[in-house]
Amino acid sequence: MVSSTKIITFISEGHPYDAGYDLTASARILQEHARNVGASFSAYSPSILRKLGVGELIREYPDEVGLHNNPFLHKVGFAAWKPFIILHAMQSMKEGDVILYVDGNVLKYHSLINYVINCKELVSVCLGDRDFYIGREHEGDLIRSIDYAKYNQICDIALNSSLANHHQMLIVNNIIARVNDVSRQFFLNWLALCMQERYIHPPTTPDELHPAYRWFCPEQSILNMLVVRYILEQRLSPEFPGISCGRDGTPRVADNSYVHAAGDIVKPEIPFEQQFELEIQEAQRLLSRVFSSALPHEDWNFLHCTFDDWTSHEDDASTELEPNGDLIFIDGTEQRHHLIRYRNRNLDHAVVMLNVKIKFLEDETRFLVNQWGGYDICTLSSSMDIFKSINCVDLKFFEEDEDGFRAVSIVFLNYHDSISIGSIKINGTDPGDGKPIFVFRDLSVAYRRFSKF
């Protein structure tokens, strides 16, 4: 069976949806590169997690406990959501498929794109025959994981072992996993720990620090201590993962001399799942709450939109309304794009669904959906030859009815408070002829918040 790859990320959408920056443009970039390598793509956000019913994972903490080296993280639950979105994405995938998580802010950290561009190589080299891969932050023996952890994480999870004292930091800006029971258990265990306030919350008193403490990396330090525990229990090799992609997505062989320095590895008497049985049960209940019921149905919000609400603005297109309510679209004479526009503030940063019946009156002209600012969503011809841009999520069309109309349904990501429809010549450059091109019937516009990229 041929496995497929899914790339997921997490972004903030900015005001009024969350307290972070608007990173939807980053999601669009990642989505485009995912499609280029033949991978599917999903982006999660605080609003999506709230709709999934797991708002506790994106709890907003007071600014007083914000992290100097990651000043936004306390606004989104100190990233306790990270193992959850991996598990959530796995739920809809087949056994043996591959999932790649990558941090979302590619506008600030451009090299993150490399994890998507090079994903086939990374899956082959880094994941290989492993169940999951979390890379070393640095290939050298330079960055210890305990220097960024709380004392109780080191003691409770990694059992204050010699290995914990030498273990090299694993980075969580990218994670690769194969969908199987081993991976699901690992990410469930990580989620169970991230849901515990005593581990995810930054240290606030001196007794929570150890002598080498530098600063706190909440979900990252939890994962590192969990990996140490897995090594102690002989569930991972002491050299795991043995590879570092640094921060640029280029695989390198890592220095594993720390393993010798750590000395003998002593297997714990109590297995992790026994020690943290109650915490794992709590995480399982959260997942069952989400998975056992259908995903919350996100109804489309239909706007009260009639043909009278569409205007031509500076374009040359014009319209005539028929007595039966049909709209005749008349091509412009000067502009390359001949458009009419509908404006509504709910369309900005939303998934939009446009339904319309179209009768083509001329074969040499395409129907065009445009996002204001010159960004085309899609075009289609009378023969249903289709062009879809990166923002076009779905396009369906149906057989002509007895009046010669085709029903078309288009779902797309919109980043403006308006949408435009109109015509463009087959070669895209000819001016209009000032004559009827289409007849539109039964047009509707609906929107919902970002939930599918």
Order of alpha helices (4+ residues) and beta strands (2+ residues): beta-alpha-beta-alpha-alpha-beta-alpha-alpha-beta-alpha-beta-alpha-alpha-alpha-beta-beta-alpha-alpha-alpha-beta-beta-beta-beta-beta-beta-beta-beta-beta-beta-beta-beta
